[in-house]
Amino acid sequence: MVVGDVMLDRYWHGDTGRISPEAPVPVVKVNKLEDKAGGAANVAKNIAHLDGQVSLLGIIGDDEYGRTLQSLLIDEKIESQLVVQRDHPTIAKMRIISRHQQVVRLDLEDNFTQNHSQLLLDKLEKIIKEYDFVVFSDYNKGSLSLIKKMISVSKSASKTVLVDPKSKDLSQYAGADFITPNLTEYSAAGGQVGSEAIIADSAREIIKSAKIGAMLLTRSEQGMSLISADEKHDFSAQVLEVSDVTGAGDTVIATLSVMLAAGMPAKDAVEVANLAAGIVVGKLGAATVSPEELGRKLSQYLVETGEHYQAPFEDVLQHIEFARQSGEKIVFTNGCFDILHAGHVRYLAQAKAKGDRLVVGLNNDESIARLKGPERPINPLEERAMVISALASVDWVIPFGKLENNDTPAKLIEQVKPDILIKGGDYTVDQIAGADFVLANGGKVEVLEFLNGCSTSNVIKKIQQF
């Protein structure tokens, strides 16, 4: 559940061709009106767009803007827990956009009173049991003036609490599991900048005194830092070009909460949230990220970092299963790939073309020594895995062959459960390890020809001639 300051974002789009004769300002000829859920509602929208089940608790007025916002929530599949107040207008922000640039913004708002915040607290107490995670989105409009009590209610119900803070007094968020300030908010709360050590010590002092579990500090072009009492993890910014940072903080806390709710460890959840932020700042306005966009970005990131090899084996199997559940065909092949050459590259590209995702089983060093002799491999496992991982055709690399007399990938194939098993050379299907398992489970087995003249042995012979 998302709790906080909800608002309507309204955009007027149009072209600018002249200056007003009444004043030195551009004249925008409006040709499009667009309404979006804003503030805390944008956090909820980000969660919904990542296929999370989410409700929104906030205050709106009994007016056109409030009714428009409620209609948007229905379209976004967000359960409304909004409280309607006749004595207070819905917060609305009007933006005039021309040629992808914001010309002016008009804010229609009155801050909420503590009585309004009490209404949210009362409703929270009634419905808290229905939720597992509570995200507080504080835009400093007053609806969360009683947030300390709200967090206490949430923690008493054993809920995980995340807060996007605005108050300079972070003790207002005591009991929260995570807070996500940006650098400006961190500094306003007394946070010190300078060296990484200073940032870590200062952030730890803040969360300790404020009784908060951990801080995810968003640092613009410097990326993010996850800081807890005993750890600090830094994440580089993942964006090439910034179009608009509007709503980026909403995307970060929304993605973090979804990943945590899915059971992901905090460090990994932040890593994914960092990737999501890199996507959304490349868009105009308060945008969101889809699972498909995030999946593509994550795949690219894993290839670039080699993480799809370095990740724990159980995690890799889970990633493969997620891909299978998304309807993607899993292709498996294996080999030593001691010295990568043109034949390998062509072979792996052909294998990938047979499906959607390619898993490469890689003989470990001991296995190669047993198969090829004590002088092999030329390149150790870590280096071979990194080179193979860098190929665009390869999605995951999994080593095998730890045990003696276990130099075939048959066991690994049973764990991966590929849709298509590929082998290169002049094998027949009955000679291929794991073929019987794949066929018995409705899969296919194919043999691809190697590129003539290309082999690791030939490469080694040529090198020895010099």
Number of C-alpha atoms within 10 A of each C-alpha: 23 26 29 29 26 31 26 26 23 20 20 18 22 18 15 15 11 12 12 11 9 6 8 9 11 15 17 20 14 15 9 10 11 10 16 20 24 23 24 25 30 27 33 33 31 27 28 23 19 20 13 20 15 21 22 23 24 25 27 25 18 16 14 11 20 23 16 14 25 20 13 18 22 11 9 15 17 22 17 17 19 20 15 17 16 10 8 18 21 25 24 21 18 16 19 19 21 20 11 14 13 15 16 10 13 11 11 13 14 12 14 19 14 14 13 20 20 18 15 24 22 11 15 18 13 9 11 18 12 8 15 14 21 23 25 27 28 22 18 15 17 19 26 27 22 18 23 16 17 24 26 17 16 23 17 10 14 13 19 20 24 28 24 26 21 20 18 13 13 22 18 20 28 20 22 28 19 26 25 25 23 19 17 12 19 26 15 16 18 15 19 16 16 7 8 12 11 13 19 23 16 18 28 23 15 21 25 16 12 17 17 24 19 25 25 25 21 25 17 14 12 12 18 23 24 23 23 19 16 8 10 20 14 17 17 16 17 19 17 10 11 14 14 17 18 15 21 26 22 27 29 26 28 29 30 28 26 22 21 17 15 11 10 15 11 17 18 13 20 26 22 22 24 26 25 28 28 27 24 26 25 17 18 16 22 23 21 26 22 16 12 10 15 20 15 11 18 17 15 14 16 19 22 15 13 20 17 24 22 17 15 12 14 10 12 20 17 13 14 23 16 12 16 17 10 9 10 15 18 24 27 27 22 22 17 22 20 23 16 16 13 13 17 20 17 14 20 25 16 15 28 23 13 17 15 16 22 28 25 25 23 24 28 22 24 21 23 24 14 14 14 12 11 11 8 16 22 13 14 14 20 13 11 22 26 19 14 25 23 15 14 15 22 21 25 27 27 22 21 21 21 13 9 9 9 13 19 18 22 17 15 16 21 12 11 19 21 26 20 22 29 25 23 19 10 11 13 11 17 10 10 19 17 20 22 16 17 20 15 9 12 10 17 16 21 16 16 15 13 17 15 7 10 13 18 17 11 11 14 12 10 9 9 8 6 5
